[in-house]
Amino acid sequence: MSDTENMMDPFNIGLYVIEAGLVGIVLYAMAVLPALFKPMI
């Protein structure tokens, strides 16, 4: 099996989507949480 076939594996795509989603959530939280907490402090 070549690398291209391996990258098209549905399981690998699912893992990539999950990792991308987690990174997006972390970046979103880092951008939004300080703005939410500023009025409280």
C-alpha positions in Angstrom: 0.0 0.0 0.0 1.4 3.4 -1.0 1.4 6.5 1.2 -1.4 8.0 -0.9 -3.7 5.1 -0.3 -2.9 5.2 3.4 -3.7 8.9 3.7 -7.1 8.3 2.0 -8.0 5.7 4.7 -11.3 6.8 6.4 -9.9 6.1 9.8 -6.9 8.4 9.2 -9.3 11.1 7.8 -11.4 10.8 10.9 -8.4 11.2 13.2 -7.2 14.2 11.2 -10.7 15.8 11.4 -10.8 15.2 15.2 -7.3 16.7 15.6 -8.1 19.7 13.5 -11.3 20.2 15.5 -9.5 20.1 18.8 -6.9 22.6 17.6 -9.7 24.9 16.4 -11.5 24.6 19.7 -8.3 25.5 21.7 -7.5 28.4 19.4 -11.1 29.6 19.7 -11.1 29.3 23.5 -7.8 31.2 23.7 -9.3 34.0 21.6 -12.7 34.2 23.3 -12.2 33.3 27.0 -10.1 36.4 27.8 -12.8 38.6 26.2 -15.5 36.9 28.3 -13.6 37.1 31.6 -12.4 40.7 31.2 -15.7 42.2 32.3 -15.8 39.9 35.4 -12.3 40.9 36.7 
